[in-house]
């Protein structure tokens, strides 16, 4: 995953992780990593992350764009 930045539990035993370049990964309890999002080409490097389990929304601040993006996790 390289250059890890944030980790947040999603409530099913798995985690969301981010790396500084802007990728978001889902790591289930079984450990198989899945890349969910990659914003590096848009210059939206991830500054950190917050996941709200009730709404299944990931809040992802961008490092250079001065924005907070919101993504709903759909299983």
PDB file of N, CA, C, O and CB in Angstrom:
ATOM      1  N   UNK A   1       0.824  -1.198   0.000  1.00  0.00           N
ATOM      2  CA  UNK A   1       0.000   0.000   0.000  1.00  0.00           C
ATOM      3  C   UNK A   1       0.863   1.254   0.000  1.00  0.00           C
ATOM      4  O   UNK A   1       0.420   2.297  -0.482  1.00  0.00           O
ATOM      5  CB  UNK A   1      -0.934   0.002   1.204  1.00  0.00           C
ATOM      6  N   UNK A   2       2.051   1.184   0.514  1.00  0.00           N
ATOM      7  CA  UNK A   2       3.021   2.268   0.441  1.00  0.00           C
ATOM      8  C   UNK A   2       2.602   3.603   1.033  1.00  0.00           C
ATOM      9  O   UNK A   2       1.481   4.053   0.797  1.00  0.00           O
ATOM     10  CB  UNK A   2       3.368   2.479  -0.940  1.00  0.00           C
ATOM     11  N   UNK A   3       3.459   4.233   1.781  1.00  0.00           N
ATOM     12  CA  UNK A   3       3.255   5.564   2.346  1.00  0.00           C
ATOM     13  C   UNK A   3       1.918   5.684   3.094  1.00  0.00           C
ATOM     14  O   UNK A   3       1.159   6.626   2.869  1.00  0.00           O
ATOM     15  CB  UNK A   3       3.321   6.606   1.241  1.00  0.00           C
ATOM     16  N   UNK A   4       1.638   4.729   3.978  1.00  0.00           N
ATOM     17  CA  UNK A   4       0.387   4.713   4.721  1.00  0.00           C
ATOM     18  C   UNK A   4       0.160   5.995   5.507  1.00  0.00           C
ATOM     19  O   UNK A   4       1.095   6.601   6.030  1.00  0.00           O
ATOM     20  CB  UNK A   4       0.363   3.537   5.655  1.00  0.00           C
ATOM     21  N   UNK A   5      -1.109   6.395   5.578  1.00  0.00           N
ATOM     22  CA  UNK A   5      -1.426   7.644   6.264  1.00  0.00           C
ATOM     23  C   UNK A   5      -2.514   7.462   7.309  1.00  0.00           C
ATOM     24  O   UNK A   5      -2.358   7.935   8.434  1.00  0.00           O
ATOM     25  CB  UNK A   5      -1.852   8.693   5.263  1.00  0.00           C
ATOM     26  N   UNK A   6      -3.608   6.796   6.977  1.00  0.00           N
ATOM     27  CA  UNK A   6      -4.730   6.678   7.909  1.00  0.00           C
ATOM     28  C   UNK A   6      -5.225   5.244   7.945  1.00  0.00           C
ATOM     29  O   UNK A   6      -5.027   4.472   7.007  1.00  0.00           O
ATOM     30  CB  UNK A   6      -5.876   7.633   7.517  1.00  0.00           C
ATOM     31  N   UNK A   7      -5.876   4.909   9.052  1.00  0.00           N
ATOM     32  CA  UNK A   7      -6.527   3.614   9.195  1.00  0.00           C
ATOM     33  C   UNK A   7      -7.800   3.834   9.990  1.00  0.00           C
ATOM     34  O   UNK A   7      -7.799   4.537  11.001  1.00  0.00           O
ATOM     35  CB  UNK A   7      -5.590   2.563   9.890  1.00  0.00           C
ATOM     36  N   UNK A   8      -8.901   3.221   9.524  1.00  0.00           N
ATOM     37  CA  UNK A   8     -10.190   3.405  10.190  1.00  0.00           C
ATOM     38  C   UNK A   8     -10.986   2.103  10.128  1.00  0.00           C
ATOM     39  O   UNK A   8     -11.125   1.521   9.052  1.00  0.00           O
ATOM     40  CB  UNK A   8     -10.991   4.569   9.539  1.00  0.00           C
ATOM     41  N   UNK A   9     -11.505   1.640  11.254  1.00  0.00           N
ATOM     42  CA  UNK A   9     -12.345   0.438  11.234  1.00  0.00           C
ATOM     43  C   UNK A   9     -13.677   0.718  10.559  1.00  0.00           C
ATOM     44  O   UNK A   9     -14.219   1.817  10.675  1.00  0.00           O
ATOM     45  CB  UNK A   9     -12.577  -0.081  12.658  1.00  0.00           C
ATOM     46  N   UNK A  10     -14.212  -0.288   9.847  1.00  0.00           N
ATOM     47  CA  UNK A  10     -15.484  -0.111   9.156  1.00  0.00           C
ATOM     48  C   UNK A  10     -16.631  -0.844   9.847  1.00  0.00           C
ATOM     49  O   UNK A  10     -17.774  -0.756   9.398  1.00  0.00           O
ATOM     50  CB  UNK A  10     -15.363  -0.587   7.728  1.00  0.00           C
ATOM     51  N   UNK A  11     -16.348  -1.561  10.922  1.00  0.00           N
ATOM     52  CA  UNK A  11     -17.398  -2.193  11.707  1.00  0.00           C
ATOM     53  C   UNK A  11     -17.676  -3.644  11.376  1.00  0.00           C
ATOM     54  O   UNK A  11     -18.513  -4.266  12.029  1.00  0.00           O
ATOM     55  CB  UNK A  11     -18.630  -1.438  11.547  1.00  0.00           C
ATOM     56  N   UNK A  12     -17.009  -4.197  10.393  1.00  0.00           N
ATOM     57  CA  UNK A  12     -17.214  -5.607  10.044  1.00  0.00           C
ATOM     58  C   UNK A  12     -15.952  -6.438  10.285  1.00  0.00           C
ATOM     59  O   UNK A  12     -15.829  -7.556   9.784  1.00  0.00           O
ATOM     60  CB  UNK A  12     -17.646  -5.730   8.578  1.00  0.00           C
ATOM     61  N   UNK A  13     -15.029  -5.886  11.049  1.00  0.00           N
ATOM     62  CA  UNK A  13     -13.753  -6.547  11.277  1.00  0.00           C
ATOM     63  C   UNK A  13     -12.680  -6.090  10.310  1.00  0.00           C
ATOM     64  O   UNK A  13     -11.505  -6.409  10.487  1.00  0.00           O
ATOM     65  CB  UNK A  13     -13.919  -8.031  11.176  1.00  0.00           C
ATOM     66  N   UNK A  14     -13.069  -5.353   9.301  1.00  0.00           N
ATOM     67  CA  UNK A  14     -12.127  -4.839   8.316  1.00  0.00           C
ATOM     68  C   UNK A  14     -11.790  -3.386   8.564  1.00  0.00           C
ATOM     69  O   UNK A  14     -12.339  -2.751   9.465  1.00  0.00           O
ATOM     70  CB  UNK A  14     -12.683  -5.004   6.925  1.00  0.00           C
ATOM     71  N   UNK A  15     -10.882  -2.864   7.757  1.00  0.00           N
ATOM     72  CA  UNK A  15     -10.402  -1.494   7.898  1.00  0.00           C
ATOM     73  C   UNK A  15     -10.298  -0.818   6.544  1.00  0.00           C
ATOM     74  O   UNK A  15     -10.105  -1.470   5.518  1.00  0.00           O
ATOM     75  CB  UNK A  15      -9.049  -1.468   8.603  1.00  0.00           C
ATOM     76  N   UNK A  16     -10.430   0.490   6.561  1.00  0.00           N
ATOM     77  CA  UNK A  16     -10.055   1.308   5.413  1.00  0.00           C
ATOM     78  C   UNK A  16      -8.702   1.911   5.732  1.00  0.00           C
ATOM     79  O   UNK A  16      -8.469   2.359   6.854  1.00  0.00           O
ATOM     80  CB  UNK A  16     -11.128   2.420   5.102  1.00  0.00           C
ATOM     81  N   UNK A  17      -7.825   1.928   4.773  1.00  0.00           N
ATOM     82  CA  UNK A  17      -6.528   2.572   4.937  1.00  0.00           C
ATOM     83  C   UNK A  17      -6.308   3.516   3.765  1.00  0.00           C
ATOM     84  O   UNK A  17      -6.880   3.328   2.692  1.00  0.00           O
ATOM     85  CB  UNK A  17      -5.381   1.521   5.033  1.00  0.00           C
ATOM     86  N   UNK A  18      -5.484   4.520   3.971  1.00  0.00           N
ATOM     87  CA  UNK A  18      -5.130   5.428   2.895  1.00  0.00           C
ATOM     88  C   UNK A  18      -3.620   5.520   2.802  1.00  0.00           C
ATOM     89  O   UNK A  18      -2.904   5.208   3.753  1.00  0.00           O
ATOM     90  CB  UNK A  18      -5.754   6.821   3.114  1.00  0.00           C
ATOM     91  N   UNK A  19      -3.154   5.947   1.664  1.00  0.00           N
ATOM     92  CA  UNK A  19      -1.748   6.309   1.567  1.00  0.00           C
ATOM     93  C   UNK A  19      -1.663   7.760   1.111  1.00  0.00           C
ATOM     94  O   UNK A  19      -2.629   8.318   0.589  1.00  0.00           O
ATOM     95  CB  UNK A  19      -0.980   5.361   0.587  1.00  0.00           C
ATOM     96  N   UNK A  20      -0.520   8.347   1.310  1.00  0.00           N
ATOM     97  CA  UNK A  20      -0.340   9.772   1.080  1.00  0.00           C
ATOM     98  C   UNK A  20      -0.592  10.171  -0.362  1.00  0.00           C
ATOM     99  O   UNK A  20      -1.007  11.300  -0.624  1.00  0.00           O
ATOM    100  CB  UNK A  20       1.044  10.181   1.478  1.00  0.00           C
ATOM    101  N   UNK A  21      -0.350   9.272  -1.300  1.00  0.00           N
ATOM    102  CA  UNK A  21      -0.519   9.639  -2.714  1.00  0.00           C
ATOM    103  C   UNK A  21      -1.983   9.739  -3.131  1.00  0.00           C
ATOM    104  O   UNK A  21      -2.277  10.254  -4.210  1.00  0.00           O
ATOM    105  CB  UNK A  21       0.183   8.629  -3.596  1.00  0.00           C
ATOM    106  N   UNK A  22      -2.913   9.254  -2.292  1.00  0.00           N
ATOM    107  CA  UNK A  22      -4.324   9.423  -2.591  1.00  0.00           C
ATOM    108  C   UNK A  22      -5.103   8.141  -2.813  1.00  0.00           C
ATOM    109  O   UNK A  22      -6.241   8.196  -3.279  1.00  0.00           O
ATOM    110  CB  UNK A  22      -4.460  10.258  -3.771  1.00  0.00           C
ATOM    111  N   UNK A  23      -4.535   7.000  -2.500  1.00  0.00           N
ATOM    112  CA  UNK A  23      -5.251   5.738  -2.680  1.00  0.00           C
ATOM    113  C   UNK A  23      -5.960   5.343  -1.386  1.00  0.00           C
ATOM    114  O   UNK A  23      -5.483   5.621  -0.285  1.00  0.00           O
ATOM    115  CB  UNK A  23      -4.280   4.620  -3.125  1.00  0.00           C
ATOM    116  N   UNK A  24      -7.116   4.686  -1.547  1.00  0.00           N
ATOM    117  CA  UNK A  24      -7.881   4.165  -0.420  1.00  0.00           C
ATOM    118  C   UNK A  24      -8.013   2.660  -0.622  1.00  0.00           C
ATOM    119  O   UNK A  24      -8.341   2.191  -1.712  1.00  0.00           O
ATOM    120  CB  UNK A  24      -9.295   4.859  -0.300  1.00  0.00           C
ATOM    121  N   UNK A  25      -7.752   1.912   0.448  1.00  0.00           N
ATOM    122  CA  UNK A  25      -7.800   0.455   0.400  1.00  0.00           C
ATOM    123  C   UNK A  25      -8.762  -0.069   1.447  1.00  0.00           C
ATOM    124  O   UNK A  25      -8.932   0.531   2.508  1.00  0.00           O
ATOM    125  CB  UNK A  25      -6.404  -0.146   0.609  1.00  0.00           C
ATOM    126  N   UNK A  26      -9.395  -1.206   1.136  1.00  0.00           N
ATOM    127  CA  UNK A  26     -10.191  -1.936   2.118  1.00  0.00           C
ATOM    128  C   UNK A  26      -9.414  -3.192   2.469  1.00  0.00           C
ATOM    129  O   UNK A  26      -8.978  -3.936   1.589  1.00  0.00           O
ATOM    130  CB  UNK A  26     -11.632  -2.279   1.573  1.00  0.00           C
ATOM    131  N   UNK A  27      -9.245  -3.420   3.767  1.00  0.00           N
ATOM    132  CA  UNK A  27      -8.551  -4.612   4.252  1.00  0.00           C
ATOM    133  C   UNK A  27      -9.545  -5.394   5.109  1.00  0.00           C
ATOM    134  O   UNK A  27      -9.781  -5.031   6.261  1.00  0.00           O
ATOM    135  CB  UNK A  27      -7.245  -4.239   5.070  1.00  0.00           C
ATOM    136  N   UNK A  28     -10.132  -6.464   4.562  1.00  0.00           N
ATOM    137  CA  UNK A  28     -11.077  -7.249   5.351  1.00  0.00           C
ATOM    138  C   UNK A  28     -10.356  -8.035   6.442  1.00  0.00           C
ATOM    139  O   UNK A  28      -9.129  -8.136   6.441  1.00  0.00           O
ATOM    140  CB  UNK A  28     -11.865  -8.203   4.448  1.00  0.00           C
ATOM    141  N   UNK A  29     -11.122  -8.581   7.359  1.00  0.00           N
ATOM    142  CA  UNK A  29     -10.543  -9.348   8.459  1.00  0.00           C
ATOM    143  C   UNK A  29      -9.664 -10.487   7.942  1.00  0.00           C
ATOM    144  O   UNK A  29      -8.708 -10.881   8.610  1.00  0.00           O
ATOM    145  CB  UNK A  29     -11.652  -9.906   9.354  1.00  0.00           C
ATOM    146  N   UNK A  30      -9.978 -11.018   6.758  1.00  0.00           N
ATOM    147  CA  UNK A  30      -9.179 -12.110   6.179  1.00  0.00           C
ATOM    148  C   UNK A  30      -7.848 -11.616   5.626  1.00  0.00           C
ATOM    149  O   UNK A  30      -6.945 -12.423   5.404  1.00  0.00           O
ATOM    150  CB  UNK A  30      -9.964 -12.806   5.073  1.00  0.00           C
ATOM    151  N   UNK A  31      -7.701 -10.307   5.397  1.00  0.00           N
ATOM    152  CA  UNK A  31      -6.426  -9.740   5.025  1.00  0.00           C
ATOM    153  C   UNK A  31      -6.170  -9.492   3.555  1.00  0.00           C
ATOM    154  O   UNK A  31      -5.082  -9.023   3.221  1.00  0.00           O
ATOM    155  CB  UNK A  31      -5.408 -10.589   5.509  1.00  0.00           C
ATOM    156  N   UNK A  32      -7.097  -9.774   2.651  1.00  0.00           N
ATOM    157  CA  UNK A  32      -6.876  -9.528   1.223  1.00  0.00           C
ATOM    158  C   UNK A  32      -7.137  -8.049   0.917  1.00  0.00           C
ATOM    159  O   UNK A  32      -8.262  -7.573   1.072  1.00  0.00           O
ATOM    160  CB  UNK A  32      -7.797 -10.445   0.349  1.00  0.00           C
ATOM    161  N   UNK A  33      -6.125  -7.339   0.492  1.00  0.00           N
ATOM    162  CA  UNK A  33      -6.219  -5.890   0.263  1.00  0.00           C
ATOM    163  C   UNK A  33      -6.901  -5.601  -1.074  1.00  0.00           C
ATOM    164  O   UNK A  33      -6.573  -6.207  -2.094  1.00  0.00           O
ATOM    165  CB  UNK A  33      -4.815  -5.242   0.295  1.00  0.00           C
ATOM    166  N   UNK A  34      -7.861  -4.661  -1.054  1.00  0.00           N
ATOM    167  CA  UNK A  34      -8.569  -4.238  -2.260  1.00  0.00           C
ATOM    168  C   UNK A  34      -8.440  -2.729  -2.391  1.00  0.00           C
ATOM    169  O   UNK A  34      -8.784  -1.995  -1.464  1.00  0.00           O
ATOM    170  CB  UNK A  34     -10.069  -4.669  -2.221  1.00  0.00           C
ATOM    171  N   UNK A  35      -7.945  -2.257  -3.538  1.00  0.00           N
ATOM    172  CA  UNK A  35      -7.873  -0.817  -3.781  1.00  0.00           C
ATOM    173  C   UNK A  35      -9.253  -0.330  -4.206  1.00  0.00           C
ATOM    174  O   UNK A  35      -9.807  -0.800  -5.200  1.00  0.00           O
ATOM    175  CB  UNK A  35      -6.797  -0.475  -4.867  1.00  0.00           C
ATOM    176  N   UNK A  36      -9.807   0.621  -3.440  1.00  0.00           N
ATOM    177  CA  UNK A  36     -11.135   1.151  -3.729  1.00  0.00           C
ATOM    178  C   UNK A  36     -11.108   2.441  -4.541  1.00  0.00           C
ATOM    179  O   UNK A  36     -12.029   2.718  -5.308  1.00  0.00           O
ATOM    180  CB  UNK A  36     -11.871   1.388  -2.447  1.00  0.00           C
ATOM    181  N   UNK A  37     -10.052   3.224  -4.369  1.00  0.00           N
ATOM    182  CA  UNK A  37     -10.007   4.550  -4.971  1.00  0.00           C
ATOM    183  C   UNK A  37      -8.559   4.967  -5.130  1.00  0.00           C
ATOM    184  O   UNK A  37      -7.717   4.660  -4.286  1.00  0.00           O
ATOM    185  CB  UNK A  37     -10.788   5.582  -4.117  1.00  0.00           C
ATOM    186  N   UNK A  38      -8.269   5.676  -6.227  1.00  0.00           N
ATOM    187  CA  UNK A  38      -6.927   6.225  -6.419  1.00  0.00           C
ATOM    188  C   UNK A  38      -7.064   7.598  -7.060  1.00  0.00           C
ATOM    189  O   UNK A  38      -7.432   7.709  -8.229  1.00  0.00           O
ATOM    190  CB  UNK A  38      -6.039   5.278  -7.299  1.00  0.00           C
ATOM    191  N   UNK A  39      -6.767   8.643  -6.292  1.00  0.00           N
ATOM    192  CA  UNK A  39      -6.934  10.018  -6.772  1.00  0.00           C
ATOM    193  C   UNK A  39      -5.592  10.679  -7.114  1.00  0.00           C
ATOM    194  O   UNK A  39      -5.535  11.892  -7.317  1.00  0.00           O
ATOM    195  CB  UNK A  39      -7.664  10.851  -5.721  1.00  0.00           C
ATOM    196  N   UNK A  40      -4.533   9.900  -7.177  1.00  0.00           N
ATOM    197  CA  UNK A  40      -3.207  10.471  -7.431  1.00  0.00           C
ATOM    198  C   UNK A  40      -3.161  11.247  -8.748  1.00  0.00           C
ATOM    199  O   UNK A  40      -2.546  12.312  -8.805  1.00  0.00           O
ATOM    200  CB  UNK A  40      -2.155   9.366  -7.447  1.00  0.00           C
ATOM    201  N   UNK A  41      -3.787  10.746  -9.790  1.00  0.00           N
ATOM    202  CA  UNK A  41      -3.760  11.411 -11.099  1.00  0.00           C
ATOM    203  C   UNK A  41      -4.427  12.784 -11.061  1.00  0.00           C
ATOM    204  O   UNK A  41      -4.137  13.637 -11.900  1.00  0.00           O
ATOM    205  CB  UNK A  41      -4.448  10.538 -12.143  1.00  0.00           C
ATOM    206  N   UNK A  42      -5.315  13.003 -10.095  1.00  0.00           N
ATOM    207  CA  UNK A  42      -6.006  14.281  -9.955  1.00  0.00           C
ATOM    208  C   UNK A  42      -5.283  15.229  -9.000  1.00  0.00           C
ATOM    209  O   UNK A  42      -5.736  16.354  -8.783  1.00  0.00           O
ATOM    210  CB  UNK A  42      -7.424  14.050  -9.472  1.00  0.00           C
ATOM    211  N   UNK A  43      -4.158  14.781  -8.425  1.00  0.00           N
ATOM    212  CA  UNK A  43      -3.410  15.600  -7.478  1.00  0.00           C
ATOM    213  C   UNK A  43      -4.125  15.772  -6.151  1.00  0.00           C
ATOM    214  O   UNK A  43      -3.900  16.754  -5.444  1.00  0.00           O
ATOM    215  CB  UNK A  43      -3.137  16.945  -8.073  1.00  0.00           C
ATOM    216  N   UNK A  44      -4.989  14.820  -5.806  1.00  0.00           N
ATOM    217  CA  UNK A  44      -5.749  14.897  -4.565  1.00  0.00           C
ATOM    218  C   UNK A  44      -5.155  13.962  -3.515  1.00  0.00           C
ATOM    219  O   UNK A  44      -5.798  13.006  -3.082  1.00  0.00           O
ATOM    220  CB  UNK A  44      -7.226  14.550  -4.816  1.00  0.00           C
ATOM    221  N   UNK A  45      -3.948  14.246  -3.122  1.00  0.00           N
ATOM    222  CA  UNK A  45      -3.278  13.432  -2.122  1.00  0.00           C
ATOM    223  C   UNK A  45      -4.080  13.424  -0.826  1.00  0.00           C
ATOM    224  O   UNK A  45      -4.643  14.442  -0.425  1.00  0.00           O
ATOM    225  CB  UNK A  45      -1.854  13.946  -1.870  1.00  0.00           C
ATOM    226  N   UNK A  46      -4.125  12.277  -0.182  1.00  0.00           N
ATOM    227  CA  UNK A  46      -4.882  12.141   1.065  1.00  0.00           C
ATOM    228  C   UNK A  46      -4.097  12.734   2.226  1.00  0.00           C
ATOM    229  O   UNK A  46      -2.917  12.430   2.407  1.00  0.00           O
ATOM    230  CB  UNK A  46      -5.214  10.661   1.346  1.00  0.00           C
ATOM    231  N   UNK A  47      -4.751  13.577   3.008  1.00  0.00           N
ATOM    232  CA  UNK A  47      -4.108  14.159   4.183  1.00  0.00           C
ATOM    233  C   UNK A  47      -4.386  13.327   5.429  1.00  0.00           C
ATOM    234  O   UNK A  47      -3.583  13.341   6.362  1.00  0.00           O
ATOM    235  CB  UNK A  47      -4.586  15.597   4.394  1.00  0.00           C
ATOM    236  N   UNK A  48      -5.481  12.617   5.468  1.00  0.00           N
ATOM    237  CA  UNK A  48      -5.900  11.789   6.592  1.00  0.00           C
ATOM    238  C   UNK A  48      -7.212  11.145   6.179  1.00  0.00           C
ATOM    239  O   UNK A  48      -7.538  11.136   4.992  1.00  0.00           O
ATOM    240  CB  UNK A  48      -6.049  12.627   7.930  1.00  0.00           C
ATOM    241  N   UNK A  49      -7.975  10.608   7.121  1.00  0.00           N
ATOM    242  CA  UNK A  49      -9.281  10.033   6.788  1.00  0.00           C
ATOM    243  C   UNK A  49     -10.101   9.861   8.046  1.00  0.00           C
ATOM    244  O   UNK A  49      -9.569   9.711   9.146  1.00  0.00           O
ATOM    245  CB  UNK A  49      -9.125   8.684   6.063  1.00  0.00           C
ATOM    246  N   UNK A  50     -11.410   9.885   7.857  1.00  0.00           N
ATOM    247  CA  UNK A  50     -12.352   9.614   8.937  1.00  0.00           C
ATOM    248  C   UNK A  50     -13.491   8.809   8.340  1.00  0.00           C
ATOM    249  O   UNK A  50     -14.056   9.202   7.319  1.00  0.00           O
ATOM    250  CB  UNK A  50     -12.871  10.939   9.611  1.00  0.00           C
ATOM    251  N   UNK A  51     -13.841   7.683   8.962  1.00  0.00           N
ATOM    252  CA  UNK A  51     -14.938   6.856   8.465  1.00  0.00           C
ATOM    253  C   UNK A  51     -16.037   6.820   9.508  1.00  0.00           C
ATOM    254  O   UNK A  51     -15.799   6.492  10.670  1.00  0.00           O
ATOM    255  CB  UNK A  51     -14.455   5.422   8.126  1.00  0.00           C
ATOM    256  N   UNK A  52     -17.252   7.163   9.077  1.00  0.00           N
ATOM    257  CA  UNK A  52     -18.417   7.138   9.953  1.00  0.00           C
ATOM    258  C   UNK A  52     -19.186   5.843   9.681  1.00  0.00           C
ATOM    259  O   UNK A  52     -19.779   5.677   8.615  1.00  0.00           O
ATOM    260  CB  UNK A  52     -19.330   8.403   9.730  1.00  0.00           C
ATOM    261  N   UNK A  53     -19.171   4.928  10.654  1.00  0.00           N
ATOM    262  CA  UNK A  53     -19.764   3.609  10.426  1.00  0.00           C
ATOM    263  C   UNK A  53     -21.279   3.657  10.243  1.00  0.00           C
ATOM    264  O   UNK A  53     -21.817   2.877   9.458  1.00  0.00           O
ATOM    265  CB  UNK A  53     -19.429   2.695  11.576  1.00  0.00           C
ATOM    266  N   UNK A  54     -21.980   4.544  10.939  1.00  0.00           N
ATOM    267  CA  UNK A  54     -23.445   4.599  10.840  1.00  0.00           C
ATOM    268  C   UNK A  54     -23.902   4.919   9.418  1.00  0.00           C
ATOM    269  O   UNK A  54     -24.837   4.294   8.916  1.00  0.00           O
ATOM    270  CB  UNK A  54     -24.003   5.646  11.811  1.00  0.00           C
ATOM    271  N   UNK A  55     -23.262   5.870   8.773  1.00  0.00           N
ATOM    272  CA  UNK A  55     -23.660   6.273   7.415  1.00  0.00           C
ATOM    273  C   UNK A  55     -22.809   5.613   6.332  1.00  0.00           C
ATOM    274  O   UNK A  55     -23.114   5.724   5.145  1.00  0.00           O
ATOM    275  CB  UNK A  55     -23.571   7.783   7.277  1.00  0.00           C
ATOM    276  N   UNK A  56     -21.731   4.920   6.748  1.00  0.00           N
ATOM    277  CA  UNK A  56     -20.798   4.287   5.811  1.00  0.00           C
ATOM    278  C   UNK A  56     -20.146   5.310   4.886  1.00  0.00           C
ATOM    279  O   UNK A  56     -19.934   5.044   3.703  1.00  0.00           O
ATOM    280  CB  UNK A  56     -21.521   3.227   4.982  1.00  0.00           C
ATOM    281  N   UNK A  57     -19.830   6.485   5.437  1.00  0.00           N
ATOM    282  CA  UNK A  57     -19.201   7.547   4.650  1.00  0.00           C
ATOM    283  C   UNK A  57     -17.758   7.747   5.088  1.00  0.00           C
ATOM    284  O   UNK A  57     -17.455   7.850   6.277  1.00  0.00           O
ATOM    285  CB  UNK A  57     -19.987   8.865   4.787  1.00  0.00           C
ATOM    286  N   UNK A  58     -16.880   7.798   4.097  1.00  0.00           N
ATOM    287  CA  UNK A  58     -15.470   8.090   4.315  1.00  0.00           C
ATOM    288  C   UNK A  58     -15.234   9.552   3.974  1.00  0.00           C
ATOM    289  O   UNK A  58     -15.531   9.994   2.864  1.00  0.00           O
ATOM    290  CB  UNK A  58     -14.554   7.155   3.463  1.00  0.00           C
ATOM    291  N   UNK A  59     -14.701  10.296   4.925  1.00  0.00           N
ATOM    292  CA  UNK A  59     -14.316  11.692   4.706  1.00  0.00           C
ATOM    293  C   UNK A  59     -12.815  11.712   4.484  1.00  0.00           C
ATOM    294  O   UNK A  59     -12.046  11.236   5.319  1.00  0.00           O
ATOM    295  CB  UNK A  59     -14.731  12.617   5.919  1.00  0.00           C
ATOM    296  N   UNK A  60     -12.409  12.261   3.361  1.00  0.00           N
ATOM    297  CA  UNK A  60     -11.010  12.221   2.948  1.00  0.00           C
ATOM    298  C   UNK A  60     -10.513  13.628   2.626  1.00  0.00           C
ATOM    299  O   UNK A  60     -10.771  14.134   1.535  1.00  0.00           O
ATOM    300  CB  UNK A  60     -10.829  11.295   1.728  1.00  0.00           C
ATOM    301  N   UNK A  61      -9.807  14.265   3.555  1.00  0.00           N
ATOM    302  CA  UNK A  61      -9.236  15.581   3.255  1.00  0.00           C
ATOM    303  C   UNK A  61      -8.147  15.446   2.189  1.00  0.00           C
ATOM    304  O   UNK A  61      -7.375  14.487   2.196  1.00  0.00           O
ATOM    305  CB  UNK A  61      -8.659  16.237   4.541  1.00  0.00           C
ATOM    306  N   UNK A  62      -8.094  16.396   1.292  1.00  0.00           N
ATOM    307  CA  UNK A  62      -7.036  16.409   0.283  1.00  0.00           C
ATOM    308  C   UNK A  62      -5.897  17.298   0.781  1.00  0.00           C
ATOM    309  O   UNK A  62      -6.123  18.294   1.469  1.00  0.00           O
ATOM    310  CB  UNK A  62      -7.576  16.913  -1.099  1.00  0.00           C
ATOM    311  N   UNK A  63      -4.704  16.929   0.431  1.00  0.00           N
ATOM    312  CA  UNK A  63      -3.535  17.631   0.956  1.00  0.00           C
ATOM    313  C   UNK A  63      -3.261  18.943   0.212  1.00  0.00           C
ATOM    314  O   UNK A  63      -2.976  19.963   0.840  1.00  0.00           O
ATOM    315  CB  UNK A  63      -2.313  16.729   0.875  1.00  0.00           C
ATOM    316  N   UNK A  64      -3.343  18.921  -1.101  1.00  0.00           N
ATOM    317  CA  UNK A  64      -3.006  20.099  -1.884  1.00  0.00           C
ATOM    318  C   UNK A  64      -4.224  20.874  -2.405  1.00  0.00           C
ATOM    319  O   UNK A  64      -4.087  22.032  -2.801  1.00  0.00           O
ATOM    320  CB  UNK A  64      -2.152  19.691  -3.036  1.00  0.00           C
ATOM    321  N   UNK A  65      -5.397  20.263  -2.411  1.00  0.00           N
ATOM    322  CA  UNK A  65      -6.586  20.888  -3.001  1.00  0.00           C
ATOM    323  C   UNK A  65      -7.439  21.644  -1.984  1.00  0.00           C
ATOM    324  O   UNK A  65      -8.406  22.299  -2.372  1.00  0.00           O
ATOM    325  CB  UNK A  65      -7.431  19.836  -3.671  1.00  0.00           C
ATOM    326  N   UNK A  66      -7.106  21.571  -0.692  1.00  0.00           N
ATOM    327  CA  UNK A  66      -7.863  22.266   0.360  1.00  0.00           C
ATOM    328  C   UNK A  66      -9.339  21.925   0.326  1.00  0.00           C
ATOM    329  O   UNK A  66     -10.189  22.813   0.396  1.00  0.00           O
ATOM    330  CB  UNK A  66      -7.691  23.765   0.228  1.00  0.00           C
ATOM    331  N   UNK A  67      -9.645  20.645   0.220  1.00  0.00           N
ATOM    332  CA  UNK A  67     -11.013  20.157   0.175  1.00  0.00           C
ATOM    333  C   UNK A  67     -11.158  18.946   1.089  1.00  0.00           C
ATOM    334  O   UNK A  67     -10.170  18.319   1.473  1.00  0.00           O
ATOM    335  CB  UNK A  67     -11.420  19.803  -1.268  1.00  0.00           C
ATOM    336  N   UNK A  68     -12.395  18.630   1.427  1.00  0.00           N
ATOM    337  CA  UNK A  68     -12.711  17.362   2.072  1.00  0.00           C
ATOM    338  C   UNK A  68     -13.697  16.647   1.160  1.00  0.00           C
ATOM    339  O   UNK A  68     -14.790  17.150   0.901  1.00  0.00           O
ATOM    340  CB  UNK A  68     -13.299  17.567   3.529  1.00  0.00           C
ATOM    341  N   UNK A  69     -13.311  15.488   0.680  1.00  0.00           N
ATOM    342  CA  UNK A  69     -14.168  14.682  -0.190  1.00  0.00           C
ATOM    343  C   UNK A  69     -14.915  13.676   0.685  1.00  0.00           C
ATOM    344  O   UNK A  69     -14.398  13.236   1.712  1.00  0.00           O
ATOM    345  CB  UNK A  69     -13.330  13.952  -1.308  1.00  0.00           C
ATOM    346  N   UNK A  70     -16.125  13.317   0.277  1.00  0.00           N
ATOM    347  CA  UNK A  70     -16.927  12.332   0.996  1.00  0.00           C
ATOM    348  C   UNK A  70     -17.302  11.220   0.027  1.00  0.00           C
ATOM    349  O   UNK A  70     -17.783  11.480  -1.076  1.00  0.00           O
ATOM    350  CB  UNK A  70     -18.203  12.983   1.624  1.00  0.00           C
ATOM    351  N   UNK A  71     -17.077   9.976   0.448  1.00  0.00           N
ATOM    352  CA  UNK A  71     -17.381   8.810  -0.357  1.00  0.00           C
ATOM    353  C   UNK A  71     -18.193   7.826   0.470  1.00  0.00           C
ATOM    354  O   UNK A  71     -17.848   7.557   1.620  1.00  0.00           O
ATOM    355  CB  UNK A  71     -16.092   8.153  -0.884  1.00  0.00           C
ATOM    356  N   UNK A  72     -19.266   7.284  -0.098  1.00  0.00           N
ATOM    357  CA  UNK A  72     -20.068   6.274   0.603  1.00  0.00           C
ATOM    358  C   UNK A  72     -19.524   4.896   0.246  1.00  0.00           C
ATOM    359  O   UNK A  72     -19.331   4.578  -0.928  1.00  0.00           O
ATOM    360  CB  UNK A  72     -21.589   6.390   0.230  1.00  0.00           C
ATOM    361  N   UNK A  73     -19.282   4.086   1.266  1.00  0.00           N
ATOM    362  CA  UNK A  73     -18.815   2.721   1.071  1.00  0.00           C
ATOM    363  C   UNK A  73     -20.016   1.840   0.745  1.00  0.00           C
ATOM    364  O   UNK A  73     -20.952   1.735   1.538  1.00  0.00           O
ATOM    365  CB  UNK A  73     -18.059   2.198   2.333  1.00  0.00           C
ATOM    366  N   UNK A  74     -19.984   1.215  -0.415  1.00  0.00           N
ATOM    367  CA  UNK A  74     -21.068   0.341  -0.848  1.00  0.00           C
ATOM    368  C   UNK A  74     -20.519  -1.073  -0.917  1.00  0.00           C
ATOM    369  O   UNK A  74     -19.519  -1.341  -1.583  1.00  0.00           O
ATOM    370  CB  UNK A  74     -21.659   0.792  -2.229  1.00  0.00           C
ATOM    371  N   UNK A  75     -21.188  -1.959  -0.223  1.00  0.00           N
ATOM    372  CA  UNK A  75     -20.698  -3.358  -0.196  1.00  0.00           C
ATOM    373  C   UNK A  75     -21.441  -4.207  -1.172  1.00  0.00           C
ATOM    374  O   UNK A  75     -21.166  -5.401  -1.286  1.00  0.00           O
ATOM    375  CB  UNK A  75     -20.826  -3.960   1.195  1.00  0.00           C
TER     376      UNK A  75
END
